[in-house]
């Protein structure tokens, strides 16, 4: 997420261009800079399971809209905006292979 790339390494789709009028006095941050802070992103682990989740306020909805590339009404006038998929969570092929090896090693015991 910090590298502005999906878990498989592909870069996120670029943001839409804004008119010059809207840009004045505004600093553009990287996408999801606040969303991945400990305030909104919780990681939990126990001997039985591990979980990662977006928590609190609008963050779960924002994360799901971007993860799956959904449409959302974001303005008071009800205009829908289509967001391209920008996966926040996922596994690379190397991750899947490592998980498979760990599971098979555990089953062979």
N, CA, C and O atoms as a GROMACS GRO file, in nm:
protein
  436
    1UNK      N    1   0.083  -0.119   0.000
    1UNK     CA    2   0.000   0.000   0.000
    1UNK      C    3   0.088   0.125   0.000
    1UNK      O    4   0.060   0.220  -0.074
    2UNK      N    5   0.192   0.126   0.081
    2UNK     CA    6   0.279   0.244   0.087
    2UNK      C    7   0.348   0.269  -0.047
    2UNK      O    8   0.376   0.383  -0.082
    3UNK      N    9   0.376   0.163  -0.121
    3UNK     CA   10   0.441   0.177  -0.251
    3UNK      C   11   0.342   0.209  -0.362
    3UNK      O   12   0.381   0.221  -0.478
    4UNK      N   13   0.211   0.224  -0.326
    4UNK     CA   14   0.106   0.253  -0.423
    4UNK      C   15   0.096   0.143  -0.528
    4UNK      O   16   0.075   0.169  -0.646
    5UNK      N   17   0.110   0.017  -0.480
    5UNK     CA   18   0.101  -0.099  -0.567
    5UNK      C   19   0.009  -0.203  -0.505
    5UNK      O   20  -0.006  -0.209  -0.383
    6UNK      N   21  -0.053  -0.284  -0.590
    6UNK     CA   22  -0.135  -0.395  -0.546
    6UNK      C   23  -0.045  -0.505  -0.491
    6UNK      O   24   0.076  -0.503  -0.516
    7UNK      N   25  -0.100  -0.600  -0.416
    7UNK     CA   26  -0.017  -0.708  -0.361
    7UNK      C   27   0.061  -0.786  -0.467
    7UNK      O   28   0.168  -0.840  -0.437
    8UNK      N   29   0.009  -0.793  -0.590
    8UNK     CA   30   0.081  -0.865  -0.695
    8UNK      C   31   0.191  -0.781  -0.760
    8UNK      O   32   0.260  -0.829  -0.849
    9UNK      N   33   0.207  -0.655  -0.717
    9UNK     CA   34   0.314  -0.570  -0.768
    9UNK      C   35   0.273  -0.472  -0.876
    9UNK      O   36   0.354  -0.388  -0.915
   10UNK      N   37   0.151  -0.483  -0.927
   10UNK     CA   38   0.107  -0.389  -1.030
   10UNK      C   39   0.072  -0.254  -0.966
   10UNK      O   40   0.015  -0.251  -0.857
   11UNK      N   41   0.107  -0.144  -1.033
   11UNK     CA   42   0.077  -0.013  -0.975
   11UNK      C   43  -0.074   0.015  -0.974
   11UNK      O   44  -0.147  -0.036  -1.059
   12UNK      N   45  -0.118   0.095  -0.878
   12UNK     CA   46  -0.258   0.135  -0.871
   12UNK      C   47  -0.295   0.217  -0.993
   12UNK      O   48  -0.210   0.284  -1.053
   13UNK      N   49  -0.423   0.212  -1.030
   13UNK     CA   50  -0.473   0.298  -1.136
   13UNK      C   51  -0.458   0.443  -1.090
   13UNK      O   52  -0.482   0.473  -0.974
   14UNK      N   53  -0.417   0.533  -1.180
   14UNK     CA   54  -0.397   0.672  -1.138
   14UNK      C   55  -0.529   0.738  -1.099
   14UNK      O   56  -0.636   0.696  -1.144
   15UNK      N   57  -0.519   0.839  -1.016
   15UNK     CA   58  -0.637   0.916  -0.979
   15UNK      C   59  -0.688   0.994  -1.099
   15UNK      O   60  -0.614   1.018  -1.195
   16UNK      N   61  -0.815   1.033  -1.092
   16UNK     CA   62  -0.871   1.115  -1.198
   16UNK      C   63  -0.809   1.254  -1.193
   16UNK      O   64  -0.774   1.304  -1.086
   17UNK      N   65  -0.797   1.317  -1.309
   17UNK     CA   66  -0.746   1.454  -1.316
   17UNK      C   67  -0.849   1.549  -1.257
   17UNK      O   68  -0.968   1.536  -1.284
   18UNK      N   69  -0.803   1.644  -1.179
   18UNK     CA   70  -0.889   1.747  -1.122
   18UNK      C   71  -0.866   1.877  -1.197
   18UNK      O   72  -0.757   1.901  -1.250
   19UNK      N   73  -0.968   1.961  -1.201
   19UNK     CA   74  -0.950   2.090  -1.268
   19UNK      C   75  -0.854   2.176  -1.186
   19UNK      O   76  -0.837   2.155  -1.066
   20UNK      N   77  -0.792   2.273  -1.251
   20UNK     CA   78  -0.696   2.360  -1.183
   20UNK      C   79  -0.762   2.436  -1.068
   20UNK      O   80  -0.699   2.464  -0.967
   21UNK      N   81  -0.888   2.467  -1.085
   21UNK     CA   82  -0.960   2.540  -0.981
   21UNK      C   83  -0.967   2.460  -0.851
   21UNK      O   84  -0.954   2.516  -0.743
   22UNK      N   85  -0.987   2.331  -0.862
   22UNK     CA   86  -0.997   2.246  -0.743
   22UNK      C   87  -0.861   2.219  -0.680
   22UNK      O   88  -0.854   2.185  -0.561
   23UNK      N   89  -0.754   2.234  -0.755
   23UNK     CA   90  -0.621   2.200  -0.704
   23UNK      C   91  -0.560   2.309  -0.615
   23UNK      O   92  -0.471   2.280  -0.536
   24UNK      N   93  -0.607   2.431  -0.627
   24UNK     CA   94  -0.542   2.542  -0.557
   24UNK      C   95  -0.542   2.521  -0.406
   24UNK      O   96  -0.645   2.492  -0.346
   25UNK      N   97  -0.424   2.537  -0.348
   25UNK     CA   98  -0.410   2.530  -0.204
   25UNK      C   99  -0.426   2.392  -0.145
   25UNK      O  100  -0.435   2.378  -0.023
   26UNK      N  101  -0.428   2.290  -0.227
   26UNK     CA  102  -0.452   2.156  -0.178
   26UNK      C  103  -0.328   2.070  -0.197
   26UNK      O  104  -0.270   2.068  -0.305
   27UNK      N  105  -0.289   2.000  -0.092
   27UNK     CA  106  -0.175   1.910  -0.102
   27UNK      C  107  -0.230   1.770  -0.123
   27UNK      O  108  -0.315   1.724  -0.047
   28UNK      N  109  -0.182   1.703  -0.227
   28UNK     CA  110  -0.230   1.569  -0.257
   28UNK      C  111  -0.140   1.466  -0.190
   28UNK      O  112  -0.021   1.460  -0.220
   29UNK      N  113  -0.197   1.387  -0.102
   29UNK     CA  114  -0.122   1.280  -0.036
   29UNK      C  115  -0.129   1.153  -0.120
   29UNK      O  116  -0.208   1.143  -0.213
   30UNK      N  117  -0.045   1.058  -0.085
   30UNK     CA  118  -0.056   0.927  -0.146
   30UNK      C  119  -0.188   0.866  -0.102
   30UNK      O  120  -0.237   0.893   0.008
   31UNK      N  121  -0.245   0.783  -0.188
   31UNK     CA  122  -0.371   0.719  -0.153
   31UNK      C  123  -0.352   0.628  -0.032
   31UNK      O  124  -0.249   0.562  -0.018
   32UNK      N  125  -0.452   0.625   0.052
   32UNK     CA  126  -0.461   0.535   0.167
   32UNK      C  127  -0.358   0.562   0.276
   32UNK      O  128  -0.331   0.474   0.358
   33UNK      N  129  -0.298   0.681   0.279
   33UNK     CA  130  -0.196   0.711   0.380
   33UNK      C  131  -0.252   0.700   0.522
   33UNK      O  132  -0.186   0.645   0.610
   34UNK      N  133  -0.372   0.751   0.544
   34UNK     CA  134  -0.432   0.743   0.678
   34UNK      C  135  -0.497   0.607   0.703
   34UNK      O  136  -0.501   0.560   0.817
   35UNK      N  137  -0.547   0.545   0.598
   35UNK     CA  138  -0.622   0.421   0.612
   35UNK      C  139  -0.539   0.308   0.671
   35UNK      O  140  -0.594   0.220   0.738
   36UNK      N  141  -0.408   0.308   0.648
   36UNK     CA  142  -0.326   0.198   0.698
   36UNK      C  143  -0.260   0.228   0.832
   36UNK      O  144  -0.172   0.154   0.875
   37UNK      N  145  -0.302   0.336   0.898
   37UNK     CA  146  -0.249   0.364   1.032
   37UNK      C  147  -0.317   0.273   1.133
   37UNK      O  148  -0.421   0.214   1.105
   38UNK      N  149  -0.258   0.262   1.251
   38UNK     CA  150  -0.312   0.172   1.353
   38UNK      C  151  -0.450   0.214   1.401
   38UNK      O  152  -0.522   0.134   1.461
   39UNK      N  153  -0.488   0.337   1.376
   39UNK     CA  154  -0.621   0.382   1.415
   39UNK      C  155  -0.730   0.311   1.334
   39UNK      O  156  -0.838   0.283   1.387
   40UNK      N  157  -0.704   0.283   1.209
   40UNK     CA  158  -0.804   0.224   1.120
   40UNK      C  159  -0.774   0.081   1.077
   40UNK      O  160  -0.863   0.011   1.029
   41UNK      N  161  -0.651   0.036   1.092
   41UNK     CA  162  -0.611  -0.096   1.043
   41UNK      C  163  -0.560  -0.179   1.160
   41UNK      O  164  -0.457  -0.148   1.220
   42UNK      N  165  -0.632  -0.284   1.192
   42UNK     CA  166  -0.597  -0.367   1.308
   42UNK      C  167  -0.548  -0.504   1.264
   42UNK      O  168  -0.605  -0.567   1.174
   43UNK      N  169  -0.441  -0.548   1.327
   43UNK     CA  170  -0.387  -0.682   1.304
   43UNK      C  171  -0.396  -0.757   1.435
   43UNK      O  172  -0.348  -0.709   1.538
   44UNK      N  173  -0.456  -0.875   1.431
   44UNK     CA  174  -0.471  -0.956   1.552
   44UNK      C  175  -0.418  -1.096   1.523
   44UNK      O  176  -0.433  -1.148   1.412
   45UNK      N  177  -0.358  -1.156   1.624
   45UNK     CA  178  -0.305  -1.291   1.608
   45UNK      C  179  -0.325  -1.369   1.737
   45UNK      O  180  -0.315  -1.314   1.846
   46UNK      N  181  -0.353  -1.496   1.721
   46UNK     CA  182  -0.363  -1.588   1.834
   46UNK      C  183  -0.309  -1.722   1.785
   46UNK      O  184  -0.282  -1.736   1.666
   47UNK      N  185  -0.292  -1.818   1.874
   47UNK     CA  186  -0.244  -1.949   1.828
   47UNK      C  187  -0.335  -2.015   1.724
   47UNK      O  188  -0.290  -2.095   1.643
   48UNK      N  189  -0.464  -1.980   1.728
   48UNK     CA  190  -0.560  -2.043   1.636
   48UNK      C  191  -0.580  -1.967   1.505
   48UNK      O  192  -0.615  -2.027   1.404
   49UNK      N  193  -0.558  -1.834   1.507
   49UNK     CA  194  -0.589  -1.758   1.387
   49UNK      C  195  -0.513  -1.626   1.381
   49UNK      O  196  -0.454  -1.581   1.479
   50UNK      N  197  -0.516  -1.567   1.264
   50UNK     CA  198  -0.461  -1.433   1.244
   50UNK      C  199  -0.561  -1.356   1.160
   50UNK      O  200  -0.624  -1.412   1.070
   51UNK      N  201  -0.577  -1.227   1.189
   51UNK     CA  202  -0.670  -1.148   1.110
   51UNK      C  203  -0.616  -1.006   1.092
   51UNK      O  204  -0.544  -0.953   1.176
   52UNK      N  205  -0.656  -0.948   0.979
   52UNK     CA  206  -0.624  -0.809   0.949
   52UNK      C  207  -0.756  -0.748   0.904
   52UNK      O  208  -0.826  -0.803   0.819
   53UNK      N  209  -0.791  -0.632   0.963
   53UNK     CA  210  -0.919  -0.572   0.927
   53UNK      C  211  -0.913  -0.420   0.934
   53UNK      O  212  -0.834  -0.362   1.009
   54UNK      N  213  -0.997  -0.358   0.854
   54UNK     CA  214  -1.014  -0.214   0.861
   54UNK      C  215  -1.126  -0.189   0.960
   54UNK      O  216  -1.230  -0.256   0.955
   55UNK      N  217  -1.106  -0.093   1.048
   55UNK     CA  218  -1.194  -0.077   1.162
   55UNK      C  219  -1.226   0.070   1.185
   55UNK      O  220  -1.140   0.156   1.171
   56UNK      N  221  -1.349   0.097   1.219
   56UNK     CA  222  -1.388   0.230   1.265
   56UNK      C  223  -1.432   0.326   1.158
   56UNK      O  224  -1.366   0.343   1.055
   57UNK      N  225  -1.546   0.389   1.182
   57UNK     CA  226  -1.595   0.494   1.092
   57UNK      C  227  -1.620   0.445   0.951
   57UNK      O  228  -1.681   0.341   0.930
   58UNK      N  229  -1.571   0.521   0.856
   58UNK     CA  230  -1.593   0.491   0.714
   58UNK      C  231  -1.484   0.402   0.654
   58UNK      O  232  -1.495   0.361   0.539
   59UNK      N  233  -1.381   0.373   0.731
   59UNK     CA  234  -1.266   0.302   0.674
   59UNK      C  235  -1.300   0.165   0.615
   59UNK      O  236  -1.246   0.132   0.510
   60UNK      N  237  -1.386   0.081   0.678
   60UNK     CA  238  -1.417  -0.047   0.613
   60UNK      C  239  -1.486  -0.029   0.477
   60UNK      O  240  -1.459  -0.104   0.383
   61UNK      N  241  -1.573   0.070   0.468
   61UNK     CA  242  -1.642   0.094   0.341
   61UNK      C  243  -1.545   0.146   0.235
   61UNK      O  244  -1.548   0.101   0.120
   62UNK      N  245  -1.460   0.240   0.273
   62UNK     CA  246  -1.360   0.293   0.180
   62UNK      C  247  -1.269   0.181   0.129
   62UNK      O  248  -1.241   0.172   0.010
   63UNK      N  249  -1.225   0.096   0.221
   63UNK     CA  250  -1.136  -0.014   0.184
   63UNK      C  251  -1.205  -0.112   0.088
   63UNK      O  252  -1.144  -0.155  -0.010
   64UNK      N  253  -1.331  -0.147   0.115
   64UNK     CA  254  -1.399  -0.243   0.027
   64UNK      C  255  -1.426  -0.184  -0.110
   64UNK      O  256  -1.416  -0.255  -0.211
   65UNK      N  257  -1.462  -0.057  -0.117
   65UNK     CA  258  -1.486   0.008  -0.246
   65UNK      C  259  -1.359   0.002  -0.332
   65UNK      O  260  -1.366  -0.027  -0.451
   66UNK      N  261  -1.245   0.031  -0.272
   66UNK     CA  262  -1.120   0.030  -0.348
   66UNK      C  263  -1.068  -0.111  -0.373
   66UNK      O  264  -1.010  -0.137  -0.479
   67UNK      N  265  -1.086  -0.203  -0.278
   67UNK     CA  266  -1.040  -0.341  -0.295
   67UNK      C  267  -1.106  -0.406  -0.417
   67UNK      O  268  -1.040  -0.474  -0.496
   68UNK      N  269  -1.237  -0.385  -0.431
   68UNK     CA  270  -1.312  -0.455  -0.534
   68UNK      C  271  -1.351  -0.368  -0.654
   68UNK      O  272  -1.408  -0.419  -0.750
   69UNK      N  273  -1.320  -0.239  -0.650
   69UNK     CA  274  -1.353  -0.151  -0.762
   69UNK      C  275  -1.502  -0.130  -0.777
   69UNK      O  276  -1.558  -0.159  -0.883
   70UNK      N  277  -1.567  -0.081  -0.674
   70UNK     CA  278  -1.712  -0.064  -0.674
   70UNK      C  279  -1.751   0.079  -0.709
   70UNK      O  280  -1.666   0.166  -0.727
   71UNK      N  281  -1.883   0.102  -0.718
   71UNK     CA  282  -1.938   0.236  -0.735
   71UNK      C  283  -1.987   0.284  -0.600
   71UNK      O  284  -2.032   0.204  -0.518
   72UNK      N  285  -1.979   0.415  -0.579
   72UNK     CA  286  -2.024   0.468  -0.451
   72UNK      C  287  -2.078   0.609  -0.470
   72UNK      O  288  -2.026   0.687  -0.550
   73UNK      N  289  -2.185   0.639  -0.395
   73UNK     CA  290  -2.237   0.776  -0.392
   73UNK      C  291  -2.153   0.853  -0.292
   73UNK      O  292  -2.156   0.824  -0.173
   74UNK      N  293  -2.079   0.950  -0.340
   74UNK     CA  294  -1.990   1.022  -0.250
   74UNK      C  295  -2.028   1.168  -0.231
   74UNK      O  296  -1.972   1.236  -0.146
   75UNK      N  297  -2.121   1.213  -0.308
   75UNK     CA  298  -2.158   1.355  -0.300
   75UNK      C  299  -2.300   1.368  -0.248
   75UNK      O  300  -2.379   1.274  -0.252
   76UNK      N  301  -2.332   1.487  -0.200
   76UNK     CA  302  -2.465   1.513  -0.147
   76UNK      C  303  -2.573   1.502  -0.254
   76UNK      O  304  -2.687   1.469  -0.224
   77UNK      N  305  -2.536   1.529  -0.380
   77UNK     CA  306  -2.634   1.521  -0.488
   77UNK      C  307  -2.660   1.378  -0.533
   77UNK      O  308  -2.742   1.355  -0.621
   78UNK      N  309  -2.593   1.282  -0.473
   78UNK     CA  310  -2.616   1.141  -0.503
   78UNK      C  311  -2.547   1.091  -0.627
   78UNK      O  312  -2.580   0.983  -0.675
   79UNK      N  313  -2.454   1.166  -0.681
   79UNK     CA  314  -2.383   1.123  -0.801
   79UNK      C  315  -2.294   1.004  -0.767
   79UNK      O  316  -2.218   1.007  -0.670
   80UNK      N  317  -2.304   0.898  -0.849
   80UNK     CA  318  -2.222   0.779  -0.827
   80UNK      C  319  -2.089   0.793  -0.898
   80UNK      O  320  -2.082   0.842  -1.011
   81UNK      N  321  -1.986   0.749  -0.831
   81UNK     CA  322  -1.852   0.750  -0.888
   81UNK      C  323  -1.803   0.606  -0.894
   81UNK      O  324  -1.811   0.532  -0.796
   82UNK      N  325  -1.752   0.566  -1.011
   82UNK     CA  326  -1.695   0.432  -1.028
   82UNK      C  327  -1.547   0.437  -0.993
   82UNK      O  328  -1.471   0.516  -1.050
   83UNK      N  329  -1.507   0.354  -0.899
   83UNK     CA  330  -1.367   0.347  -0.858
   83UNK      C  331  -1.301   0.225  -0.922
   83UNK      O  332  -1.360   0.117  -0.921
   84UNK      N  333  -1.181   0.240  -0.978
   84UNK     CA  334  -1.111   0.121  -1.028
   84UNK      C  335  -1.062   0.037  -0.911
   84UNK      O  336  -1.039   0.089  -0.802
   85UNK      N  337  -1.046  -0.091  -0.933
   85UNK     CA  338  -0.997  -0.180  -0.826
   85UNK      C  339  -0.854  -0.143  -0.791
   85UNK      O  340  -0.766  -0.136  -0.877
   86UNK      N  341  -0.832  -0.120  -0.663
   86UNK     CA  342  -0.698  -0.093  -0.610
   86UNK      C  343  -0.681  -0.183  -0.488
   86UNK      O  344  -0.699  -0.138  -0.375
   87UNK      N  345  -0.646  -0.309  -0.510
   87UNK     CA  346  -0.640  -0.406  -0.399
   87UNK      C  347  -0.546  -0.361  -0.288
   87UNK      O  348  -0.430  -0.326  -0.312
   88UNK      N  349  -0.597  -0.363  -0.166
   88UNK     CA  350  -0.519  -0.327  -0.048
   88UNK      C  351  -0.462  -0.450   0.018
   88UNK      O  352  -0.349  -0.449   0.068
   89UNK      N  353  -0.539  -0.557   0.019
   89UNK     CA  354  -0.498  -0.682   0.083
   89UNK      C  355  -0.499  -0.793  -0.020
   89UNK      O  356  -0.584  -0.795  -0.109
   90UNK      N  357  -0.408  -0.885  -0.007
   90UNK     CA  358  -0.403  -0.998  -0.097
   90UNK      C  359  -0.274  -1.074  -0.083
   90UNK      O  360  -0.190  -1.041   0.002
   91UNK      N  361  -0.258  -1.175  -0.164
   91UNK     CA  362  -0.140  -1.260  -0.160
   91UNK      C  363  -0.070  -1.258  -0.294
   91UNK      O  364  -0.134  -1.261  -0.399
   92UNK      N  365   0.062  -1.252  -0.292
   92UNK     CA  366   0.139  -1.269  -0.415
   92UNK      C  367   0.151  -1.419  -0.441
   92UNK      O  368   0.119  -1.500  -0.354
   93UNK      N  369   0.198  -1.456  -0.558
   93UNK     CA  370   0.215  -1.599  -0.588
   93UNK      C  371   0.320  -1.660  -0.496
   93UNK      O  372   0.311  -1.777  -0.460
   94UNK      N  373   0.421  -1.580  -0.458
   94UNK     CA  374   0.523  -1.629  -0.365
   94UNK      C  375   0.463  -1.654  -0.227
   94UNK      O  376   0.499  -1.751  -0.160
   95UNK      N  377   0.371  -1.566  -0.184
   95UNK     CA  378   0.303  -1.585  -0.056
   95UNK      C  379   0.223  -1.715  -0.055
   95UNK      O  380   0.228  -1.792   0.041
   96UNK      N  381   0.150  -1.739  -0.163
   96UNK     CA  382   0.068  -1.860  -0.173
   96UNK      C  383   0.156  -1.984  -0.168
   96UNK      O  384   0.123  -2.081  -0.100
   97UNK      N  385   0.268  -1.981  -0.240
   97UNK     CA  386   0.360  -2.095  -0.240
   97UNK      C  387   0.416  -2.119  -0.101
   97UNK      O  388   0.424  -2.234  -0.057
   98UNK      N  389   0.454  -2.014  -0.030
   98UNK     CA  390   0.508  -2.028   0.105
   98UNK      C  391   0.402  -2.086   0.200
   98UNK      O  392   0.433  -2.172   0.282
   99UNK      N  393   0.279  -2.039   0.189
   99UNK     CA  394   0.171  -2.090   0.274
   99UNK      C  395   0.146  -2.237   0.246
   99UNK      O  396   0.128  -2.317   0.338
  100UNK      N  397   0.145  -2.274   0.118
  100UNK     CA  398   0.127  -2.415   0.081
  100UNK      C  399   0.237  -2.502   0.140
  100UNK      O  400   0.210  -2.611   0.192
  101UNK      N  401   0.362  -2.455   0.133
  101UNK     CA  402   0.474  -2.532   0.188
  101UNK      C  403   0.461  -2.548   0.340
  101UNK      O  404   0.489  -2.655   0.393
  102UNK      N  405   0.419  -2.444   0.408
  102UNK     CA  406   0.402  -2.451   0.554
  102UNK      C  407   0.292  -2.550   0.589
  102UNK      O  408   0.307  -2.630   0.682
  103UNK      N  409   0.181  -2.545   0.516
  103UNK     CA  410   0.070  -2.637   0.544
  103UNK      C  411   0.112  -2.781   0.517
  103UNK      O  412   0.084  -2.869   0.598
  104UNK      N  413   0.178  -2.805   0.404
  104UNK     CA  414   0.220  -2.941   0.372
  104UNK      C  415   0.322  -2.994   0.472
  104UNK      O  416   0.317  -3.111   0.510
  105UNK      N  417   0.414  -2.908   0.516
  105UNK     CA  418   0.512  -2.950   0.617
  105UNK      C  419   0.442  -2.984   0.748
  105UNK      O  420   0.481  -3.078   0.817
  106UNK      N  421   0.340  -2.909   0.783
  106UNK     CA  422   0.264  -2.936   0.906
  106UNK      C  423   0.187  -3.067   0.894
  106UNK      O  424   0.179  -3.142   0.991
  107UNK      N  425   0.131  -3.094   0.777
  107UNK     CA  426   0.054  -3.218   0.758
  107UNK      C  427   0.143  -3.341   0.753
  107UNK      O  428   0.098  -3.451   0.788
  108UNK      N  429   0.268  -3.325   0.712
  108UNK     CA  430   0.361  -3.438   0.705
  108UNK      C  431   0.412  -3.482   0.841
  108UNK      O  432   0.469  -3.590   0.853
  109UNK      N  433   0.392  -3.402   0.943
  109UNK     CA  434   0.442  -3.438   1.077
  109UNK      C  435   0.374  -3.559   1.132
  109UNK      O  436   0.404  -3.602   1.243
   0.00000   0.00000   0.00000
